[in-house]
Amino acid sequence: MEISVDLTLSPLQNDYEKHIIDFIKALRNSEFTVIENPLSTQIFGDYDKLMPFLNTEIKRSFENTDISVLTMKVVKTNRSDYEPSF
């Protein structure tokens, strides 16, 4: 089953940028399709492969910050080729 995941990482500390960059670089270095915008990062792929990968990377990110918030939306379809029609 293909999924789309929208992620927003918000480390609650002064050096937040470094932690966000490290997280995005880990996503980029994966086998999955990644699309970034100024507010969030989307990653697309097979549920059974993508979710364990995200579990590992989210945990790694959390271990490297004092306090962090991660907002995640999961859609049951691969929307990586979405283009607005308006």
C-alpha positions in Angstrom: 0.0 0.0 0.0 1.4 3.4 -1.0 1.2 6.3 1.4 2.1 10.0 1.5 3.4 11.5 4.8 3.5 15.2 5.6 6.0 16.0 8.4 6.8 19.2 10.3 9.6 19.0 12.9 9.7 21.8 15.5 12.6 21.5 17.9 11.9 23.8 20.9 15.4 25.1 21.4 17.7 27.8 20.2 19.7 25.7 17.7 16.5 24.4 16.1 17.7 24.9 12.5 20.5 22.3 12.8 18.1 19.7 14.0 15.6 20.3 11.2 18.4 20.3 8.5 19.7 17.0 9.9 16.3 15.4 9.8 15.6 16.6 6.3 19.0 15.3 5.1 18.2 11.9 6.6 14.9 11.8 4.6 16.7 12.9 1.4 19.3 10.1 1.8 16.6 7.5 1.9 15.2 5.4 -1.0 11.9 7.4 -0.8 10.6 10.3 -2.8 10.9 13.5 -0.8 9.4 16.9 -1.6 10.1 20.0 0.6 8.4 23.3 1.0 8.9 26.1 3.5 6.4 24.7 6.0 6.8 20.9 5.8 8.4 18.0 4.1 6.5 15.2 2.3 7.8 11.7 1.9 6.2 9.0 -0.3 6.5 5.2 -0.5 5.3 1.8 0.5 3.7 1.7 4.0 5.6 -1.3 5.2 9.0 0.2 4.2 8.4 3.9 4.9 6.9 3.6 8.4 9.8 1.7 10.0 12.2 4.1 8.3 10.3 7.1 9.8 10.2 5.5 13.2 14.0 5.2 13.2 14.6 8.7 12.0 12.0 10.3 14.3 13.5 8.5 17.3 17.1 9.6 16.2 15.9 13.2 15.9 14.1 13.1 19.3 17.2 11.7 20.9 19.3 14.6 19.7 17.0 17.4 21.0 15.8 18.4 24.5 12.2 19.0 23.5 10.8 18.5 20.0 7.3 18.5 18.4 6.6 16.5 15.2 3.4 16.9 13.3 2.6 14.1 10.9 -0.2 13.5 8.5 -0.6 10.2 6.6 -2.6 9.8 3.4 -3.4 6.4 2.0 -2.2 7.0 -1.5 1.0 8.2 -3.2 0.4 11.9 -4.0 4.0 12.6 -5.1 2.8 13.4 -8.7 0.1 15.8 -7.6 -0.2 19.0 -9.6 -2.9 21.6 -8.9 -5.5 21.9 -11.7 -6.6 25.5 -10.9 
